[in-house]
Amino acid sequence: MSLNNKILVIGGSGSSGRKVVKHLENKNQNVLVAGRDETKFENLKFSNKVSFVKFDYNNPETYKAAVENVDRVFLMAAPLDSLPEKSLEPFINFLKQLSTIKKIIFISAINAERYPIVKGENLVKGSTIPYTIIRAPFFMENLTDGFMQQELKGGSLSAPVGEHSTVWISTDDIGQVVANLFLDTNNTAYNNSTIDITGPAPVNYPEIAQLLEKYTGKTIKYNNVPPLDYSNFCLSLGMPQGSVTFLSDLFADITNDNAKTVSLKVKEITGQEPKSFESFIKDNFSKIHYNE
Ligand SMILES: NC(=O)c1ccc[n+]([C@@H]2O[C@H](COP(=O)([O-])OP(=O)(O)OC[C@H]3O[C@@H](n4cnc5c(N)ncnc54)[C@H](OP(=O)(O)O)[C@@H]3O)[C@@H](O)[C@H]2O)c1
C-alpha cells in the first residue's frame, strides 16, 4: 500500500469542507483537515481516520506538514475573498513542485468568470496537476452555519433580489460529489473539467421564508432590501469593500436570472437526486423555535 494515501481538505472545519470530510470518512478514507482553528475541528468530533494540521495560506511555513502522505487535495479560497490569488498562488506553486499530488478538486462559484474567484480557477488549471473545478450556487447551509444564520434567529431574512430565485445546493451534495470524484478513479469524465453542480430546482426567498414557517411554526419575514442599502449594511458590519462588491455581484446575477439553471451533475456523479430545499429545512428546522 502506498504511504501517500491521505486526502487533504483545506477548510475541512468549514461549511462545505466538513461535509467533504464526512463523506470521505464514511468511505473509510484517511483525511487530513487543514485550517487555522483547531478548536473548530475538535468540536466536529470526526473519527480517528481524520486528523488535523495547523495550516494558514498566509504562512508558507505551515505548507510542508499539510502535505505529508497526501496525494489528493480539496482546495478552496476564503469566502468572498476579492484577492484569492494572494492566498492560493503560493500554495499551488508549492503543490506544483511536489511530485506526489495526483488530483486537486477546487470549489468555485457558478458564473465564476464574473467574480474574483475565477483567478483561483485559473491557477488550478495552470498548475499541471489533474483537477476538477466544481462551481456551486449559494449553499442551503448558509441558513444553519453561514452568513444568514444570525438574522434568521431573529425571525427574518434579508436580500436584495426581490422574488428572483437561484438553484441552492446542500453542502451534503457537495461532499458526496467531491468524495465520488476523488474515489471513483474509473470515471475520467470530469478530469481537467469545470462543472456546475446545483440543487434540484430554483427557489426564491419568499418560498424559503414560507418553508421555514411551515417547519418552525413561527413567522419568518423576508425583507427585500435595495441593493445599495444591503451593501451599506455589510460595510457597517466591517466587511471589506472587495467582499461587499463580490457579494453584490452574486446577488446581481440572481436578480438578472443568471443563476437559476439546474445542472444534472449531482445525480450523474453520485447516482442520487440532490437534496430539495424543503428536505433541507425539514431536516434542520423542525425542532428549532424562533422568535421565542
Ligand atoms: N457559502 C456559499 O454559499 C458558497 C457558494 C458557492 C461557493 N462558495 C465558496 O466555497 C468556499 C467554501 O465556502 P464555505 O462556506 O464552506 O466557507 P467557510 O464555512 O467559511 O469555511 C472556510 C474555511 O476556510 C478556512 N480558512 C479561511 N481562511 C484561511 C486561511 N488563511 N488559511 C487556511 N484556512 C483558511 C477556515 O478554517 P479556519 O478558520 O480553521 O482557518 C474555514 O474552515 C469558498 O471559497 C466560497 O467562496 C461558497
The ligand as an SDF file (V2000), in Angstrom:
LIG
                    3D

 48 52  0  0  0  0  0  0  0  0999 V2000
  -21.3290   29.7660    1.1060 N   0  0  0  0  0  0  0  0  0  0  0  0
  -21.8060   29.7580   -0.1470 C   0  0  0  0  0  0  0  0  0  0  0  0
  -22.9990   29.9480   -0.3820 O   0  0  0  0  0  0  0  0  0  0  0  0
  -20.8590   29.4780   -1.3040 C   0  0  0  0  0  0  0  0  0  0  0  0
  -21.3950   29.2710   -2.5750 C   0  0  0  0  0  0  0  0  0  0  0  0
  -20.5260   28.9640   -3.6340 C   0  0  0  0  0  0  0  0  0  0  0  0
  -19.1610   28.8910   -3.4210 C   0  0  0  0  0  0  0  0  0  0  0  0
  -18.6690   29.1170   -2.1630 N   0  0  0  0  0  0  0  0  0  0  0  0
  -17.2060   29.0360   -1.9710 C   0  0  0  0  0  0  0  0  0  0  0  0
  -16.9150   27.8200   -1.3030 O   0  0  0  0  0  0  0  0  0  0  0  0
  -15.7520   28.0040   -0.4910 C   0  0  0  0  0  0  0  0  0  0  0  0
  -16.0500   27.4800    0.9090 C   0  0  0  0  0  0  0  0  0  0  0  0
  -17.1150   28.1880    1.4620 O   0  0  0  0  0  0  0  0  0  0  0  0
  -17.6780   27.7920    2.9080 P   0  0  0  0  0  0  0  0  0  0  0  0
  -18.9970   28.4760    3.0500 O   0  0  0  0  0  0  0  0  0  0  0  0
  -17.5800   26.3320    3.0960 O   0  0  0  0  0  0  0  0  0  0  0  0
  -16.6420   28.5460    3.8220 O   0  0  0  0  0  0  0  0  0  0  0  0
  -16.4640   28.5550    5.4330 P   0  0  0  0  0  0  0  0  0  0  0  0
  -17.5350   27.7950    6.1000 O   0  0  0  0  0  0  0  0  0  0  0  0
  -16.2400   29.9660    5.8470 O   0  0  0  0  0  0  0  0  0  0  0  0
  -15.1220   27.7640    5.5790 O   0  0  0  0  0  0  0  0  0  0  0  0
  -13.9150   28.2920    5.0780 C   0  0  0  0  0  0  0  0  0  0  0  0
  -12.7660   27.5600    5.7270 C   0  0  0  0  0  0  0  0  0  0  0  0
  -11.5530   28.1150    5.2440 O   0  0  0  0  0  0  0  0  0  0  0  0
  -10.6130   28.1290    6.3000 C   0  0  0  0  0  0  0  0  0  0  0  0
   -9.7530   29.2940    6.0810 N   0  0  0  0  0  0  0  0  0  0  0  0
  -10.1190   30.5910    5.9660 C   0  0  0  0  0  0  0  0  0  0  0  0
   -9.0200   31.3530    5.7990 N   0  0  0  0  0  0  0  0  0  0  0  0
   -7.9520   30.5170    5.8120 C   0  0  0  0  0  0  0  0  0  0  0  0
   -6.5400   30.7040    5.7140 C   0  0  0  0  0  0  0  0  0  0  0  0
   -5.9780   31.9320    5.5720 N   0  0  0  0  0  0  0  0  0  0  0  0
   -5.7400   29.6210    5.7540 N   0  0  0  0  0  0  0  0  0  0  0  0
   -6.2780   28.3970    5.9140 C   0  0  0  0  0  0  0  0  0  0  0  0
   -7.6000   28.1440    6.0290 N   0  0  0  0  0  0  0  0  0  0  0  0
   -8.4230   29.2000    5.9730 C   0  0  0  0  0  0  0  0  0  0  0  0
  -11.4090   28.2570    7.6020 C   0  0  0  0  0  0  0  0  0  0  0  0
  -10.8710   27.4290    8.6210 O   0  0  0  0  0  0  0  0  0  0  0  0
  -10.0810   28.0740    9.8880 P   0  0  0  0  0  0  0  0  0  0  0  0
  -10.9660   29.1380   10.4160 O   0  0  0  0  0  0  0  0  0  0  0  0
   -9.8720   26.8880   10.7980 O   0  0  0  0  0  0  0  0  0  0  0  0
   -8.8020   28.5740    9.3010 O   0  0  0  0  0  0  0  0  0  0  0  0
  -12.7760   27.6820    7.2180 C   0  0  0  0  0  0  0  0  0  0  0  0
  -12.9920   26.4010    7.7600 O   0  0  0  0  0  0  0  0  0  0  0  0
  -15.3980   29.4910   -0.5540 C   0  0  0  0  0  0  0  0  0  0  0  0
  -14.3570   29.7040   -1.4640 O   0  0  0  0  0  0  0  0  0  0  0  0
  -16.6730   30.1300   -1.0570 C   0  0  0  0  0  0  0  0  0  0  0  0
  -16.4130   31.3180   -1.7980 O   0  0  0  0  0  0  0  0  0  0  0  0
  -19.4870   29.3940   -1.0980 C   0  0  0  0  0  0  0  0  0  0  0  0
  1  2  1  0
  2  3  2  0
  2  4  1  0
  4  5  1  0
  4 48  2  0
  5  6  2  0
  6  7  1  0
  7  8  2  0
  8  9  1  0
  8 48  1  0
  9 10  1  0
  9 46  1  0
 10 11  1  0
 11 12  1  0
 11 44  1  0
 12 13  1  0
 13 14  1  0
 14 15  2  0
 14 16  1  0
 14 17  1  0
 17 18  1  0
 18 19  2  0
 18 20  1  0
 18 21  1  0
 21 22  1  0
 22 23  1  0
 23 24  1  0
 23 42  1  0
 24 25  1  0
 25 26  1  0
 25 36  1  0
 26 27  1  0
 26 35  1  0
 27 28  2  0
 28 29  1  0
 29 30  1  0
 29 35  2  0
 30 31  1  0
 30 32  2  0
 32 33  1  0
 33 34  2  0
 34 35  1  0
 36 37  1  0
 36 42  1  0
 37 38  1  0
 38 39  2  0
 38 40  1  0
 38 41  1  0
 42 43  1  0
 44 45  1  0
 44 46  1  0
 46 47  1  0
M  CHG  2   8   1  16  -1
M  END
$$$$
